[in-house]
Amino acid sequence: MPMDPKADTVVVALKDVPAFAHGLVRDLRVRWALEEIGRPYRTEIYEGMKPRPDSYRSEWQPFGQVPALEQGGVRLFESGAILLHLGEQDERLLPREPQARADAHSWLIAALNTVEPAVMDLQWVDVFRAREGWTKEARPGFVDFLNVRLRHLEDAMPPDGWLAGPFSIADILMVTVLREVRHTDILSAYPKLTAYKQRGEARPAFVQALADQTADLGAPIPFEMPA
Protein backbone atom coordinates (compact mmCIF):
# COMPACT_ATOMS: atom_id res chain seq x y z
CA MET A 1 0.00 0.00 0.00
CA PRO A 2 1.55 3.38 -1.01
CA MET A 3 0.58 5.18 2.24
CA ASP A 4 3.90 5.50 4.10
CA PRO A 5 4.57 8.03 6.91
CA LYS A 6 8.20 8.23 5.79
CA ALA A 7 7.51 8.78 2.09
CA ASP A 8 9.06 11.72 0.25
CA THR A 9 5.86 12.35 -1.73
CA VAL A 10 3.34 14.46 0.22
CA VAL A 11 -0.34 14.89 -0.64
CA VAL A 12 -2.29 17.65 1.10
CA ALA A 13 -5.77 16.45 2.05
CA LEU A 14 -8.64 17.24 4.43
CA LYS A 15 -10.43 15.94 7.48
CA ASP A 16 -13.77 16.91 9.01
CA VAL A 17 -15.90 17.65 5.95
CA PRO A 18 -19.70 17.41 5.53
CA ALA A 19 -21.31 14.17 4.42
CA PHE A 20 -21.96 15.39 0.87
CA ALA A 21 -18.20 15.79 0.35
CA HIS A 22 -17.13 12.39 1.69
CA GLY A 23 -15.51 10.43 -1.12
CA LEU A 24 -15.49 13.46 -3.42
CA VAL A 25 -12.65 15.63 -2.08
CA ARG A 26 -10.22 16.02 -4.94
CA ASP A 27 -7.15 14.60 -3.22
CA LEU A 28 -8.83 11.28 -4.12
CA ARG A 29 -7.68 11.83 -7.70
CA VAL A 30 -4.06 12.08 -6.65
CA ARG A 31 -4.27 9.17 -4.23
CA TRP A 32 -5.81 7.03 -6.98
CA ALA A 33 -3.01 7.87 -9.41
CA LEU A 34 -0.34 7.09 -6.83
CA GLU A 35 -2.03 3.77 -6.03
CA GLU A 36 -2.10 2.86 -9.72
CA ILE A 37 1.69 3.13 -9.92
CA GLY A 38 2.51 1.93 -6.40
CA ARG A 39 4.12 5.25 -5.44
CA PRO A 40 4.42 5.63 -1.64
CA TYR A 41 3.07 8.87 -0.21
CA ARG A 42 2.09 10.48 3.06
CA THR A 43 -0.54 13.08 3.78
CA GLU A 44 -0.58 16.51 5.36
CA ILE A 45 -4.08 17.07 6.72
CA TYR A 46 -6.04 20.28 7.26
CA GLU A 47 -9.53 20.76 8.67
CA GLY A 48 -12.03 21.01 5.87
CA MET A 49 -14.33 23.69 7.24
CA LYS A 50 -11.71 26.04 8.63
CA PRO A 51 -9.60 28.51 6.66
CA ARG A 52 -6.15 27.24 5.82
CA PRO A 53 -3.23 29.13 7.41
CA ASP A 54 -1.52 31.90 5.48
CA SER A 55 1.58 29.75 5.20
CA TYR A 56 -0.37 27.15 3.22
CA ARG A 57 -1.65 29.78 0.81
CA SER A 58 1.79 31.30 0.30
CA GLU A 59 3.80 28.06 0.12
CA TRP A 60 1.37 25.47 -1.29
CA GLN A 61 -1.93 26.65 -2.75
CA PRO A 62 -2.87 30.32 -3.18
CA PHE A 63 -6.60 29.59 -2.96
CA GLY A 64 -6.29 27.42 0.14
CA GLN A 65 -7.76 24.37 -1.62
CA VAL A 66 -6.69 20.74 -1.88
CA PRO A 67 -5.04 18.78 -3.29
CA ALA A 68 -1.46 19.91 -3.42
CA LEU A 69 1.56 17.71 -3.98
CA GLU A 70 5.21 17.82 -3.03
CA GLN A 71 7.58 15.43 -4.74
CA GLY A 72 11.34 15.66 -5.07
CA GLY A 73 11.39 19.26 -3.88
CA VAL A 74 8.73 20.30 -6.43
CA ARG A 75 5.31 21.54 -5.31
CA LEU A 76 2.18 21.60 -7.47
CA PHE A 77 -1.47 22.44 -6.94
CA GLU A 78 -4.66 21.69 -8.91
CA SER A 79 -5.57 18.06 -9.45
CA GLY A 80 -5.23 18.22 -13.24
CA ALA A 81 -1.72 19.66 -13.06
CA ILE A 82 -0.71 17.05 -10.49
CA LEU A 83 -2.05 14.18 -12.61
CA LEU A 84 -0.22 15.46 -15.67
CA HIS A 85 2.97 15.70 -13.61
CA LEU A 86 2.59 12.11 -12.41
CA GLY A 87 1.62 10.92 -15.87
CA GLU A 88 4.88 12.25 -17.30
CA GLN A 89 6.67 9.93 -14.90
CA ASP A 90 4.84 6.69 -15.64
CA GLU A 91 3.17 5.41 -18.80
CA ARG A 92 0.65 3.47 -16.71
CA LEU A 93 -0.94 6.88 -16.18
CA LEU A 94 -0.18 8.56 -19.50
CA PRO A 95 0.40 6.43 -22.61
CA ARG A 96 3.44 7.14 -24.75
CA GLU A 97 1.88 6.30 -28.12
CA PRO A 98 1.27 9.73 -29.70
CA GLN A 99 -2.47 9.54 -30.44
CA ALA A 100 -3.35 7.83 -27.16
CA ARG A 101 -1.28 10.43 -25.31
CA ALA A 102 -3.01 13.27 -27.16
CA ASP A 103 -6.40 11.70 -26.41
CA ALA A 104 -5.54 11.43 -22.71
CA HIS A 105 -4.54 15.11 -22.62
CA SER A 106 -7.71 16.16 -24.43
CA TRP A 107 -10.08 14.11 -22.28
CA LEU A 108 -8.42 15.22 -19.06
CA ILE A 109 -8.98 18.86 -19.98
CA ALA A 110 -12.52 18.04 -21.14
CA ALA A 111 -13.29 16.53 -17.74
CA LEU A 112 -12.06 19.67 -16.00
CA ASN A 113 -13.26 22.38 -18.39
CA THR A 114 -16.35 20.96 -20.11
CA VAL A 115 -18.01 18.38 -17.87
CA GLU A 116 -17.11 19.39 -14.31
CA PRO A 117 -18.30 23.03 -14.55
CA ALA A 118 -21.79 21.78 -15.48
CA VAL A 119 -21.67 19.35 -12.56
CA MET A 120 -20.54 22.05 -10.16
CA ASP A 121 -23.31 24.41 -11.27
CA LEU A 122 -25.84 21.77 -10.26
CA GLN A 123 -24.05 21.15 -6.97
CA TRP A 124 -24.17 24.88 -6.31
CA VAL A 125 -27.97 24.98 -6.38
CA ASP A 126 -28.50 21.55 -4.81
CA VAL A 127 -26.04 21.89 -1.94
CA PHE A 128 -24.43 25.27 -1.41
CA ARG A 129 -27.52 27.41 -2.14
CA ALA A 130 -30.24 24.82 -1.56
CA ARG A 131 -32.09 26.95 1.01
CA GLU A 132 -32.39 30.00 -1.23
CA GLY A 133 -35.67 30.50 -3.02
CA TRP A 134 -34.26 31.20 -6.47
CA THR A 135 -32.67 27.75 -6.78
CA LYS A 136 -35.97 25.88 -7.31
CA GLU A 137 -36.71 27.95 -10.40
CA ALA A 138 -33.12 27.88 -11.67
CA ARG A 139 -32.42 24.16 -11.17
CA PRO A 140 -34.10 22.82 -14.35
CA GLY A 141 -31.85 24.98 -16.50
CA PHE A 142 -28.73 23.63 -14.81
CA VAL A 143 -30.02 20.07 -15.20
CA ASP A 144 -30.71 20.63 -18.89
CA PHE A 145 -27.22 21.97 -19.50
CA LEU A 146 -25.60 19.08 -17.64
CA ASN A 147 -27.65 16.64 -19.69
CA VAL A 148 -26.31 18.19 -22.89
CA ARG A 149 -22.78 17.56 -21.70
CA LEU A 150 -23.57 14.02 -20.57
CA ARG A 151 -25.30 13.12 -23.84
CA HIS A 152 -22.24 14.19 -25.81
CA LEU A 153 -19.98 12.25 -23.45
CA GLU A 154 -22.23 9.18 -23.70
CA ASP A 155 -22.04 9.34 -27.50
CA ALA A 156 -18.24 9.50 -27.41
CA MET A 157 -17.72 6.90 -24.69
CA PRO A 158 -16.36 3.50 -25.80
CA PRO A 159 -18.72 0.67 -24.80
CA ASP A 160 -16.30 -1.19 -22.54
CA GLY A 161 -12.94 0.57 -22.46
CA TRP A 162 -11.21 3.78 -21.47
CA LEU A 163 -11.18 7.23 -23.01
CA ALA A 164 -7.68 7.13 -24.51
CA GLY A 165 -7.51 3.39 -25.19
CA PRO A 166 -5.46 2.26 -22.18
CA PHE A 167 -6.46 3.45 -18.71
CA SER A 168 -5.00 6.89 -18.04
CA ILE A 169 -5.15 10.03 -15.94
CA ALA A 170 -8.05 11.13 -18.17
CA ASP A 171 -10.14 8.32 -16.69
CA ILE A 172 -9.17 9.25 -13.14
CA LEU A 173 -10.44 12.76 -13.81
CA MET A 174 -13.61 11.79 -15.67
CA VAL A 175 -14.69 9.03 -13.29
CA THR A 176 -14.25 11.27 -10.27
CA VAL A 177 -16.21 14.04 -11.99
CA LEU A 178 -19.07 11.67 -12.79
CA ARG A 179 -19.16 10.60 -9.14
CA GLU A 180 -20.03 14.19 -8.21
CA VAL A 181 -23.65 13.74 -9.36
CA ARG A 182 -24.24 10.87 -6.95
CA HIS A 183 -26.82 12.95 -5.05
CA THR A 184 -29.09 12.70 -8.13
CA ASP A 185 -30.31 9.95 -10.47
CA ILE A 186 -29.15 11.83 -13.56
CA LEU A 187 -26.45 9.35 -14.54
CA SER A 188 -28.95 6.47 -14.68
CA ALA A 189 -30.13 7.74 -18.07
CA TYR A 190 -26.68 7.09 -19.53
CA PRO A 191 -25.83 3.36 -19.53
CA LYS A 192 -22.35 3.69 -21.00
CA LEU A 193 -21.39 6.41 -18.52
CA THR A 194 -22.80 4.39 -15.63
CA ALA A 195 -20.84 1.30 -16.67
CA TYR A 196 -17.70 3.40 -17.21
CA LYS A 197 -17.93 4.91 -13.74
CA GLN A 198 -18.44 1.47 -12.24
CA ARG A 199 -15.36 0.12 -14.07
CA GLY A 200 -13.29 2.89 -12.58
CA GLU A 201 -14.65 2.41 -9.08
CA ALA A 202 -13.93 -1.34 -9.30
CA ARG A 203 -10.22 -0.84 -9.89
CA PRO A 204 -8.21 -1.98 -6.83
CA ALA A 205 -6.25 1.28 -6.85
CA PHE A 206 -9.46 3.30 -6.60
CA VAL A 207 -10.83 1.10 -3.83
CA GLN A 208 -7.66 1.54 -1.78
CA ALA A 209 -7.42 5.26 -2.44
CA LEU A 210 -11.01 5.78 -1.33
CA ALA A 211 -10.47 3.72 1.82
CA ASP A 212 -7.40 5.74 2.75
CA GLN A 213 -9.14 9.03 2.09
CA THR A 214 -12.13 7.93 4.16
CA ALA A 215 -9.85 7.08 7.08
CA ASP A 216 -8.31 10.56 6.94
CA LEU A 217 -11.65 12.36 6.56
CA GLY A 218 -13.16 11.08 9.79
CA ALA A 219 -16.87 11.27 10.56
CA PRO A 220 -19.02 13.78 8.64
CA ILE A 221 -19.69 17.11 10.31
CA PRO A 222 -22.64 19.54 10.00
CA PHE A 223 -22.45 21.65 6.86
CA GLU A 224 -21.79 25.37 6.99
CA MET A 225 -20.35 27.48 4.20
CA PRO A 226 -16.58 27.74 4.85
CA ALA A 227 -14.97 31.07 5.55
C-alpha positions in Angstrom: 0.0 0.0 0.0 1.5 3.4 -1.0 0.6 5.2 2.2 3.9 5.5 4.1 4.6 8.0 6.9 8.2 8.2 5.8 7.5 8.8 2.1 9.1 11.7 0.3 5.9 12.3 -1.7 3.3 14.5 0.2 -0.3 14.9 -0.6 -2.3 17.7 1.1 -5.8 16.4 2.1 -8.6 17.2 4.4 -10.4 15.9 7.5 -13.8 16.9 9.0 -15.9 17.7 5.9 -19.7 17.4 5.5 -21.3 14.2 4.4 -22.0 15.4 0.9 -18.2 15.8 0.3 -17.1 12.4 1.7 -15.5 10.4 -1.1 -15.5 13.5 -3.4 -12.7 15.6 -2.1 -10.2 16.0 -4.9 -7.2 14.6 -3.2 -8.8 11.3 -4.1 -7.7 11.8 -7.7 -4.1 12.1 -6.6 -4.3 9.2 -4.2 -5.8 7.0 -7.0 -3.0 7.9 -9.4 -0.3 7.1 -6.8 -2.0 3.8 -6.0 -2.1 2.9 -9.7 1.7 3.1 -9.9 2.5 1.9 -6.4 4.1 5.3 -5.4 4.4 5.6 -1.6 3.1 8.9 -0.2 2.1 10.5 3.1 -0.5 13.1 3.8 -0.6 16.5 5.4 -4.1 17.1 6.7 -6.0 20.3 7.3 -9.5 20.8 8.7 -12.0 21.0 5.9 -14.3 23.7 7.2 -11.7 26.0 8.6 -9.6 28.5 6.7 -6.2 27.2 5.8 -3.2 29.1 7.4 -1.5 31.9 5.5 1.6 29.8 5.2 -0.4 27.2 3.2 -1.7 29.8 0.8 1.8 31.3 0.3 3.8 28.1 0.1 1.4 25.5 -1.3 -1.9 26.6 -2.8 -2.9 30.3 -3.2 -6.6 29.6 -3.0 -6.3 27.4 0.1 -7.8 24.4 -1.6 -6.7 20.7 -1.9 -5.0 18.8 -3.3 -1.5 19.9 -3.4 1.6 17.7 -4.0 5.2 17.8 -3.0 7.6 15.4 -4.7 11.3 15.7 -5.1 11.4 19.3 -3.9 8.7 20.3 -6.4 5.3 21.5 -5.3 2.2 21.6 -7.5 -1.5 22.4 -6.9 -4.7 21.7 -8.9 -5.6 18.1 -9.4 -5.2 18.2 -13.2 -1.7 19.7 -13.1 -0.7 17.0 -10.5 -2.1 14.2 -12.6 -0.2 15.5 -15.7 3.0 15.7 -13.6 2.6 12.1 -12.4 1.6 10.9 -15.9 4.9 12.2 -17.3 6.7 9.9 -14.9 4.8 6.7 -15.6 3.2 5.4 -18.8 0.7 3.5 -16.7 -0.9 6.9 -16.2 -0.2 8.6 -19.5 0.4 6.4 -22.6 3.4 7.1 -24.7 1.9 6.3 -28.1 1.3 9.7 -29.7 -2.5 9.5 -30.4 -3.3 7.8 -27.2 -1.3 10.4 -25.3 -3.0 13.3 -27.2 -6.4 11.7 -26.4 -5.5 11.4 -22.7 -4.5 15.1 -22.6 -7.7 16.2 -24.4 -10.1 14.1 -22.3 -8.4 15.2 -19.1 -9.0 18.9 -20.0 -12.5 18.0 -21.1 -13.3 16.5 -17.7 -12.1 19.7 -16.0 -13.3 22.4 -18.4 -16.4 21.0 -20.1 -18.0 18.4 -17.9 -17.1 19.4 -14.3 -18.3 23.0 -14.6 -21.8 21.8 -15.5 -21.7 19.4 -12.6 -20.5 22.1 -10.2 -23.3 24.4 -11.3 -25.8 21.8 -10.3 -24.1 21.2 -7.0 -24.2 24.9 -6.3 -28.0 25.0 -6.4 -28.5 21.5 -4.8 -26.0 21.9 -1.9 -24.4 25.3 -1.4 -27.5 27.4 -2.1 -30.2 24.8 -1.6 -32.1 27.0 1.0 -32.4 30.0 -1.2 -35.7 30.5 -3.0 -34.3 31.2 -6.5 -32.7 27.7 -6.8 -36.0 25.9 -7.3 -36.7 27.9 -10.4 -33.1 27.9 -11.7 -32.4 24.2 -11.2 -34.1 22.8 -14.3 -31.8 25.0 -16.5 -28.7 23.6 -14.8 -30.0 20.1 -15.2 -30.7 20.6 -18.9 -27.2 22.0 -19.5 -25.6 19.1 -17.6 -27.7 16.6 -19.7 -26.3 18.2 -22.9 -22.8 17.6 -21.7 -23.6 14.0 -20.6 -25.3 13.1 -23.8 -22.2 14.2 -25.8 -20.0 12.2 -23.5 -22.2 9.2 -23.7 -22.0 9.3 -27.5 -18.2 9.5 -27.4 -17.7 6.9 -24.7 -16.4 3.5 -25.8 -18.7 0.7 -24.8 -16.3 -1.2 -22.5 -12.9 0.6 -22.5 -11.2 3.8 -21.5 -11.2 7.2 -23.0 -7.7 7.1 -24.5 -7.5 3.4 -25.2 -5.5 2.3 -22.2 -6.5 3.4 -18.7 -5.0 6.9 -18.0 -5.2 10.0 -15.9 -8.1 11.1 -18.2 -10.1 8.3 -16.7 -9.2 9.2 -13.1 -10.4 12.8 -13.8 -13.6 11.8 -15.7 -14.7 9.0 -13.3 -14.3 11.3 -10.3 -16.2 14.0 -12.0 -19.1 11.7 -12.8 -19.2 10.6 -9.1 -20.0 14.2 -8.2 -23.7 13.7 -9.4 -24.2 10.9 -6.9 -26.8 13.0 -5.1 -29.1 12.7 -8.1 -30.3 9.9 -10.5 -29.1 11.8 -13.6 -26.5 9.4 -14.5 -29.0 6.5 -14.7 -30.1 7.7 -18.1 -26.7 7.1 -19.5 -25.8 3.4 -19.5 -22.3 3.7 -21.0 -21.4 6.4 -18.5 -22.8 4.4 -15.6 -20.8 1.3 -16.7 -17.7 3.4 -17.2 -17.9 4.9 -13.7 -18.4 1.5 -12.2 -15.4 0.1 -14.1 -13.3 2.9 -12.6 -14.7 2.4 -9.1 -13.9 -1.3 -9.3 -10.2 -0.8 -9.9 -8.2 -2.0 -6.8 -6.3 1.3 -6.8 -9.5 3.3 -6.6 -10.8 1.1 -3.8 -7.7 1.5 -1.8 -7.4 5.3 -2.4 -11.0 5.8 -1.3 -10.5 3.7 1.8 -7.4 5.7 2.8 -9.1 9.0 2.1 -12.1 7.9 4.2 -9.9 7.1 7.1 -8.3 10.6 6.9 -11.6 12.4 6.6 -13.2 11.1 9.8 -16.9 11.3 10.6 -19.0 13.8 8.6 -19.7 17.1 10.3 -22.6 19.5 10.0 -22.4 21.6 6.9 -21.8 25.4 7.0 -20.3 27.5 4.2 -16.6 27.7 4.8 -15.0 31.1 5.5 
